[in-house]
Amino acid sequence: MPTNTQILLDHRPTDKVSPANFRIVEAPVPAPGPGQVLVRHTFLSLDPYMRGRLSDAKSYAKPQEVGVVMGGGTVGVVEASNNPRFKPRDAVVGNGGWQRYSVSDGAGLRIVDAKSAPIQAYLGALGMPGVTAWYGLNRIIAPEKNETVLVSAATGAVGSVVGQLAKLAGARTVGIAGGAAKCAYAVRELGYDACIDHKSLRFAEDFKDALFNGVDGLFENVGGEPFQQALRRLNDFSRVAICGLIASYEGAPTALPDMRIFLVKRFKIEGFIVSDHLDLWPKAIGELAALAAARKLTWRETIRDGLESAPQALVDLLHGENFGKMLVKVD
Ligand SMILES: NC(=O)c1ccc[n+]([C@@H]2O[C@H](COP(=O)([O-])OP(=O)(O)OC[C@H]3O[C@@H](n4cnc5c(N)ncnc54)[C@H](OP(=O)(O)O)[C@@H]3O)[C@@H](O)[C@H]2O)c1
């Protein structure tokens, strides 16, 4: 008899999150009630926002509840359905959380085409991170031809899509990434014109060299010292999309720059949350899927095996140890 392995939040982290904050339990596989669907998960999505949900501080979304299955994006296969919108064997994306099976009334569950792209792509470039990239680049930065767009966490789930979309829009693209391997991939596979390694001792010189024309569009995923330096290189009338500040998610302070630059550079800075723009998701995913089908959009994944590896995978993601979209394959 299969059981439903589940990972619950056991207690909130007080400092850095660790696997000890979670607890694994076995439960019966749930039976779908009227109007419900039973989904068997094949991949879990690990995302930086999860760190914020582990805290009970007031934020744009409700905190993860203690003693409850950890929430998160999932893809999987419909096993049984009492809902006319779904049938067994449909490939679906939803928010099933850290468990082997979930039951849904169909809200937030979407059928995907697992023949034209691997199913887990709907958790990455063809899913929430892809839409995030699309929104921040097109609706905030809106690059013009030959402008310079700088992207931090340039090879990550969001950043890799930003870089490729900006290049397709005719911009000069510069990435910031951690390590020589990520930078080589950024230039060779993602088409960045240059990539600056934030772990290199030459970072400050490389930064200046790569950004000889300044920055017209800054897509910020990280925060920290590179962000401060990027702000100092902004051109007049540039645009800054604040997508994420992962360097501070485990408590490191964030700082505002000297406020005079807002006035002197007349730049626009805007934070955004992709779930505020659900109306644009179909358009964005349609465009991203078309680019992927035309082989104009590529991505990379770090896949951890087994549901039980999810807590450590989250810790590793928060320490930058992923190379591309962080996923857990549910066996
Ligand atoms: N606003 C929204 O709606 C929205 C939606 C999705 C994601 N986000 C944000 O977008 C950012 C990227 O998310 P993602 O899912 O694409 O993750 P990701 O980029 O695939 O992974 C995170 C990356 O951040 C980089 N990083 C740099 N400094 C770091 C530090 N001090 N600690 C940890 N990581 C560091 C690492 O890459 P390097 O080794 O290359 O530095 C790491 O691989 C995150 O800040 C996330 O919160 C926002």
The ligand as an SDF file (V2000), in Angstrom:
LIG
                    3D

 48 52  0  0  0  0  0  0  0  0999 V2000
    9.4620   39.2380   -6.6860 N   0  0  0  0  0  0  0  0  0  0  0  0
    8.9830   38.0430   -6.9890 C   0  0  0  0  0  0  0  0  0  0  0  0
    7.8030   37.8710   -7.2430 O   0  0  0  0  0  0  0  0  0  0  0  0
    9.9400   36.8940   -7.0470 C   0  0  0  0  0  0  0  0  0  0  0  0
    9.5710   35.6540   -7.6150 C   0  0  0  0  0  0  0  0  0  0  0  0
   10.5320   34.6590   -7.7030 C   0  0  0  0  0  0  0  0  0  0  0  0
   11.8080   34.8590   -7.1900 C   0  0  0  0  0  0  0  0  0  0  0  0
   12.0960   36.0580   -6.6130 N   0  0  0  0  0  0  0  0  0  0  0  0
   13.4280   36.3410   -6.1010 C   0  0  0  0  0  0  0  0  0  0  0  0
   14.3290   36.2450   -7.1740 O   0  0  0  0  0  0  0  0  0  0  0  0
   15.5990   35.8740   -6.6930 C   0  0  0  0  0  0  0  0  0  0  0  0
   16.0950   34.6610   -7.4880 C   0  0  0  0  0  0  0  0  0  0  0  0
   15.2220   33.5740   -7.2330 O   0  0  0  0  0  0  0  0  0  0  0  0
   15.4640   32.1890   -7.9870 P   0  0  0  0  0  0  0  0  0  0  0  0
   14.3440   31.3040   -7.6450 O   0  0  0  0  0  0  0  0  0  0  0  0
   15.7780   32.4430   -9.4040 O   0  0  0  0  0  0  0  0  0  0  0  0
   16.7670   31.6400   -7.2460 O   0  0  0  0  0  0  0  0  0  0  0  0
   18.1530   31.3120   -7.9510 P   0  0  0  0  0  0  0  0  0  0  0  0
   18.6830   32.5510   -8.5590 O   0  0  0  0  0  0  0  0  0  0  0  0
   17.9770   30.1080   -8.8070 O   0  0  0  0  0  0  0  0  0  0  0  0
   19.0400   30.9010   -6.7100 O   0  0  0  0  0  0  0  0  0  0  0  0
   19.5220   31.8450   -5.8180 C   0  0  0  0  0  0  0  0  0  0  0  0
   20.8980   32.3520   -6.2720 C   0  0  0  0  0  0  0  0  0  0  0  0
   21.2100   33.5460   -5.5910 O   0  0  0  0  0  0  0  0  0  0  0  0
   22.5990   33.7670   -5.6750 C   0  0  0  0  0  0  0  0  0  0  0  0
   23.1720   34.4040   -4.4990 N   0  0  0  0  0  0  0  0  0  0  0  0
   23.9770   35.4790   -4.5230 C   0  0  0  0  0  0  0  0  0  0  0  0
   24.3160   35.8510   -3.3060 N   0  0  0  0  0  0  0  0  0  0  0  0
   23.7300   35.0010   -2.4640 C   0  0  0  0  0  0  0  0  0  0  0  0
   23.7220   34.8970   -1.0580 C   0  0  0  0  0  0  0  0  0  0  0  0
   24.3870   35.7290   -0.2560 N   0  0  0  0  0  0  0  0  0  0  0  0
   23.0250   33.9010   -0.5270 N   0  0  0  0  0  0  0  0  0  0  0  0
   22.3470   33.0400   -1.3080 C   0  0  0  0  0  0  0  0  0  0  0  0
   22.3100   33.1180   -2.6740 N   0  0  0  0  0  0  0  0  0  0  0  0
   22.9980   34.0830   -3.2270 C   0  0  0  0  0  0  0  0  0  0  0  0
   23.2290   32.4010   -5.9390 C   0  0  0  0  0  0  0  0  0  0  0  0
   23.7590   32.4750   -7.2580 O   0  0  0  0  0  0  0  0  0  0  0  0
   25.2850   32.9120   -7.4900 P   0  0  0  0  0  0  0  0  0  0  0  0
   26.0970   31.7810   -6.9110 O   0  0  0  0  0  0  0  0  0  0  0  0
   25.3780   33.0160   -8.9420 O   0  0  0  0  0  0  0  0  0  0  0  0
   25.4840   34.1900   -6.7730 O   0  0  0  0  0  0  0  0  0  0  0  0
   22.0450   31.4420   -5.9030 C   0  0  0  0  0  0  0  0  0  0  0  0
   22.2220   30.3750   -6.7720 O   0  0  0  0  0  0  0  0  0  0  0  0
   15.4390   35.6070   -5.2010 C   0  0  0  0  0  0  0  0  0  0  0  0
   15.8340   36.7550   -4.4870 O   0  0  0  0  0  0  0  0  0  0  0  0
   13.9540   35.3960   -5.0580 C   0  0  0  0  0  0  0  0  0  0  0  0
   13.4920   35.6840   -3.7670 O   0  0  0  0  0  0  0  0  0  0  0  0
   11.1860   37.0620   -6.5240 C   0  0  0  0  0  0  0  0  0  0  0  0
  1  2  1  0
  2  3  2  0
  2  4  1  0
  4  5  1  0
  4 48  2  0
  5  6  2  0
  6  7  1  0
  7  8  2  0
  8  9  1  0
  8 48  1  0
  9 10  1  0
  9 46  1  0
 10 11  1  0
 11 12  1  0
 11 44  1  0
 12 13  1  0
 13 14  1  0
 14 15  2  0
 14 16  1  0
 14 17  1  0
 17 18  1  0
 18 19  2  0
 18 20  1  0
 18 21  1  0
 21 22  1  0
 22 23  1  0
 23 24  1  0
 23 42  1  0
 24 25  1  0
 25 26  1  0
 25 36  1  0
 26 27  1  0
 26 35  1  0
 27 28  2  0
 28 29  1  0
 29 30  1  0
 29 35  2  0
 30 31  1  0
 30 32  2  0
 32 33  1  0
 33 34  2  0
 34 35  1  0
 36 37  1  0
 36 42  1  0
 37 38  1  0
 38 39  2  0
 38 40  1  0
 38 41  1  0
 42 43  1  0
 44 45  1  0
 44 46  1  0
 46 47  1  0
M  CHG  2   8   1  16  -1
M  END
$$$$
